């Protein structure tokens, strides 16, 4: 099962500050609910985990992230991530291109274009909910990214981004039931509004 997402989020920081954070792979991973980097293999390869809570049950995915391209001129980053759950019953991958577009000296847009694929138990469990849940996850990611930008001290645009960010907080598991409830509430609001 695949879902494609194209989103734009306004960010409360300069394009240079947002670009510096976007290049910090561990910092970006910390913005994704339930995700964290566990090892940097080399300059373009990382290992990490994503924890997903489904009510009383939990899934833990282990995977790899590859930085496919970094284009400073256009402030564009291309990542590919793939992983399997520790029980081996599910697999997921994501191909993401993210770009920072300046709006003015103090604000910018974070634009993302991604294709997420899932197979196995996780795909069959969430087949009908994958799109709306993915929207919720991306929304949480954008809010966390904006929050990190607000907390970050101003950086010199010429300073290297790798390793420059503060240590990432411990990742909380992604609560799929809370996300599903948020999707259902949104659907109900849309139905009542009609």
Secondary structure, 3 states (H helix, E strand, C coil): CEEEEEEEEEECCCHHHHHHHHCCHHHHHHHCCCEEEEEECCCCEEEEEEEEEECCEEEEEEEEEEEEEEECCCCEEEEEEEEEECCCCEEEEEEEEEEEEEEECCEEEEEEEEEEEEEEHHHHHCCCCHHHHHHHHHHHHHHHHHHHHHHCCCCCCCCCCCCCCCCCCCCCCEEHHHHHHHHHHHHHHHHHHC
